[in-house]
């Protein structure tokens, strides 16, 4: 009781002391027509202490008692300065006038160049200076994100949108806030591109235990760079108005000049020379004499072939952190978009403060790019004091309504009712999509495969079924680690062969331990280049049985994971009894009279004789790879390592050991590879490559399943990958000797097609690839491929050559998954 009284007394005294130390200036910022100015800035002059108004122009600034000179400003409006004597809370409403820009002492002759070009040339000349001006800095960043559903149909493809939006807290018209989040981060930067961000607090409407995915690095844009690469938004880099070659892409017009805080600011309108180029429109504000960016208001629309949104607006303001350096004060992204009757709009805004341009930083700390961990929940009192952008009434209501929903969602009663509603048996699901059942409270789930995806057909088994079930359980909510158990049964109605496989996956620290055992019918090519579904279609409809199979009874164990940073490794041990299988059926729907099936021996296609005798195999395989990067991101569910800008080098070794558990094999295979995907070449797209080489340094006793196989393709449908062949036979050129293979693929990302009026609206990406293979029996085999990709669909035309000058060509259709 005494302790409770002491706590209450302490809290009361703390509130009293705090109220004596700080006062609040609040109000509304409007234009001359009394319309609110969204996200206007309020700063204490000559400091980085400030806030931003919300979308309704309302602001709130907390300061210690004293005399202040406040700057009220917004891009496109005349700044207003107020002298404040602060000794108690004050309400100060401000009206800003639209800025008037004057063209003084400038004569623009007919047909002459606009004076904006001279200013832009000077800004381009100073671009690198300001890009590299600050060697390192730290700051505090507040980010707020809001997304609203502006329109939606009642139902979409059988899905009840009305019910879903109602459960999410939206109104009966299916409109309202679908995402609202705030976060605070401490941000560090070191040239040339090292960043370290620590999220110190976050708040997500409707999710009491969730963390915000707001990232300061995603919000930062730097128009001193030649271009911004936003791969999801645009297939092509977006060109800065002051890029090195910006004059090729932009037209400029000087709107006028104004003076603010003793600095002359030039307002310049920028427009793309060609509407289809990846360029912005709007205004950029350049300071006289220093020729640096003071602010910008730019936008880009879908006519520039951007993805996902119809329009994206970017507003950025800078302020002087010291006598010579200007840094971002606020950055705001606004967007609208829609598809299939859904319309979405929203914004993300970041506010920067407490810059330190001479920090003491340790380069080792930048191995961690971002740190977002749990335990950052703060109460409403904290956020009321810390947030630099006041909440609107709509946002306050959203937090309140969805906060109650979040508490409800975490209860066992609600989770059980949700599971009961969703864990229903439907015959259509069993046949088409499979069935998933969950126990959210226990964090368990079961999956039952669909019957349609489990039925297959091949000439070895005839009609066959390969049905599987799976179980997963989360055992570590901090690092999101699971135990997974799976099992499959397989039966061929043609060869009456029954089999089954079971496996379990268990996390062991930062590694994963897998056990598998059973009897299965599998592809002779261990890369499995052809899916069972595609093979079934070709067998039944075209009477082409490409896939060659054998029976494998086995037990295996593997350990895989990350050793440290960019160093990964895996080890696998396996015993197997392997048996070649003959064809058992000759049935197909079509082409029965004019085409014959090949045998299940790929090296002797007209005679169904065994490819290899029944044998036992015991082998150990290890692989290690390194990508020269230790950079990672930390989340509540664990670390996510970032791709390296350098290639990945891998080394593999497989040892077939004779005599162990009756093993008949005796061989040693050593191989190495080097690869890199998505090498950014700016306006010219992206390049990927893979080079691999290997040799059997001992092949005393080896069977076809142990050969080195290659990822080929003989059908018209394939899964795109930059390290596979377009036309290579699946089995014929597998080798038990040495090999060298190489793959090069370049994606022009619309560099060519975007210049063609009819094609540019299709958002096509041009693809070229070159594939090479050399073995003792196949020397200098080469493929050239040309094609187009839109979204997930790719169409390629391939042409192959070998030392005998034999030429093959074919069309391939791929789907990226």
Protein Blocks (a to p, Z undefined) as FASTA:
>chain_A
ZZmmmmmmmmmmmmmmmmmmpccdddddddfkopacehiacddehiabdcdddfkopacd
dddedddddddddehiacdddddddfbdcdddddddddddddehiacdehiacfklmmmm
mmmmmmmmmmmmpmbdcdddddddddddfbdcfbeghiafklmmmmnopafkopajfbdc
ddddddddddfkbccdddfbdcdehiakbccfbdfklmpccfkbmbdcdfklpmbdcddf
kbfklmmmpccddfbdcdeehiacdddddddfblkbccdeddddddehjlpafbdcdddd
fklopghiabdcdddddddfblmbccdfbdcddddddeehiacddddddddehiafbbcc
dfklmmpmbdcdehiaccfklmmmmpmbdcdfklmmmmmmmmmmmmmmmpmklmmmmmmm
mmcccfklmmmnopadddfknopacddddfklmpccdfklopaddddddddddfbfklop
addddddddddfklopacddddddddehjbccdddeddddddfblnlpacfklmmmmmmm
nopafbacdddddddddddddfbhjbccddddddddddddddfbfcdfbhklmoccddfb
fklmkbccdfbdcddddddddddddehiabdcddfkbccddddfbdcdddddddddehia
hiabdcdddddddddehiaehjnopadddddddddfbffbccfklpccddddfbfbdcdd
fkbcfkbcfklmgcfbdcddddddddeehmmmmmpmklmmnopacdddddddddfklghi
acddddddehjbccdddddddfkopacddddddddZZ
